[in-house]
Amino acid sequence: QVQLVESGGGLVESGGSLRLSCTASRITFSFYTMAWYRQPPGKQRKLVAQITNGGNTNYADSVKGRFTISRDNVENTVYLQMNSLQPEDTAVYYCNADISGYNAWGQGTQVTVSS
């Protein structure tokens, strides 16, 4: 069974930065499209950023120019560098692995941005 373990969340002031990490096990990581989603309190989970197995990236409009997704296929880890954080970025951030419609999720990590 696929395991995804996120880390790096926390409390940061507005304008600050955080880097999230998600390490995968029990999968051939390099084959998978990896993504970060987030779910603010009382709202739906939505895509933040995605990186394909070929390294192509896609971002939500709200984070373009501030967030960067990257992957290390040796370390089986996907990263989300978050800069210029704003209170509206406050959410639980989830790592996702996808291949041919098969999805796996991490347990989530809380990011809180204070104003």
Steps between C-alpha positions, in 0.01 A plus 500: 500500500626845404619718786533877475638692796486879500706735714598864520176666597471749781418854602652788305441872477357662192772540238699208634603172339464129565612189316282192509637154433323177415693175497348198330560133561378176348464652154717552194503871573640616168198362314248707693358847453536670839293788627422718796142581593369716781182521699423818693264474799145435385593491132567242231838346429653655188810453289791729582779365278579193296814350346490219247744212475662697217543808716224714352335724758159655545388753763179646631469864395499609864854369561673565167823690551505424875507120526735255328452126479797272439589134533800283579457156346802366689363604839138416398401844622290784366540852635290812510693822557256766615608863501314825573247309704169669573227425755284359221762227451403359839385142449584136546732405216481148358741311280354293218644230275318413179552247226236391248223611733637330810527755780677497832493771766716602789365583842536875453705771663362823644621834369386807690588851387443779748425855391 
